[in-house]
Amino acid sequence: MAANPKIIQMNAASNYKITLRHHILFWTIYFILNTLRWGSYFDDYLYSFKTTIIGFLIHMTLCYVNVYILMPRFVFRKKYLIYIIALLTSVFLMVVAKFNLTYYLVSIDVWPEGPEIIHKITLNYTIDMMIGELYVIAFTTAIKTTMDWIHEHKRLTDLEKVQTETELLFLRTQISPHFFFNTLNNIYSLSITQSSKTPKIILKLSDLMRYLLYETKQKRQSLEKEIICIQNYLDLERIRHGEKLKVDMEISGDISNKKIAPILLLSFIENAFKHGVNKNIGNIKITIDFKIIEDFLYFRISNPMPTITKYKQRIDTPGGIGLENVSKRLSLGYTKEEYNLKIEHIDQLFVVNLKIKVA
């Protein structure tokens, strides 16, 4: 069974998790660098190795306690004062443990890099060690917080992408039933009169159904196929309306190897017939123009405004949900720089101008 691509996208965020391998790699590098640093400073690598082991255990304990216990319990719950007290207390206890472990297991000179030789815990020693521990804690916490942010950002980005693709799919499926409904009505009308046009219109519908069902699932589709789909749709409408309908369609420029969102332009064609043909009496002319200039398609369609009395009240806002649908699809599927949609009324014509990237 093939994997669901959306599940893969959601699981992709797991690539940003900190694994055991990352923990081991980080602390190994830290241990080696710290040993070499203090070994060079004291000119005694054995002493540095021993003290680094102790410091290493102290650092790891504090870092993991902070990241996995203190922060989730206090910082994430906005109990900041309790967190600060708990953190400083933990650091202080670790400094006491470090002093005693070094004094009894390594050397009585527990602070050779300090300004004085000490044989008990002093304020200067405590402050100096606590600052060092807090530095390591801050460094590891920054790494953990950054990785968590990247992981969460990737998860939200993947989720938003899935939601966008789902919404786009929903908007596309809104077009197909509406289109099929209108075309089946056409077939029904022709079948009643036993028109010889019925077989031809059924064949055209079959081609359209095949295209809409099997070739519109991709994010981008061939502009050539989209135009063929539109031509089939226009043929169906010509059969239905006969000589009453005149459609002038012009294509200029190279349409090969151009891509566009599936059945996006068909929404404008449907809208033109819904409001320009079905709501007018007499001869109707629709003009459609496809012009390719470099990486953009300049699409223009014009149709007469509705003239039937009961539709006059809606002349100012023709198109309804169809154009809202296509506007939504444009905003989801393209950036603002990739398209420009302009809808206007010119001399009793409803005109749509769309500039859209098809490279």
Secondary structure, 3 states (H helix, E strand, C coil): CCCCHHHHHHHHHHHHCCCHHHHHHHHHHHHHHHHHHHHHHHCCHHHHHHHHHHHHHHHHHHHHHHHHHHHHHHHCCCCHHHHHHHHHHHHHHHHHHHHHHHHHHCCCCCCCCCCCCCCCCCHHHHHHHHHHHHHHHHHHHHHHHHHHHHHHHHHHHHHHHHHHHHHHHHHHHHHHHHHHHHHHHHHHHHHHCCCCCHHHHHHHHHHHHHHHHHCCCCCCEEHHHHHHHHHHHHHHHHHHHHHHEEEEEEEECCCCCCEECCCHHHHHHHHHHHHHHCCCCCCEEEEEEEEEECCEEEEEEEEECCCCHHHHHHCCCCCCHHHHHHHHHHHHHCCCCCEEEEEEEECCEEEEEEEEECC
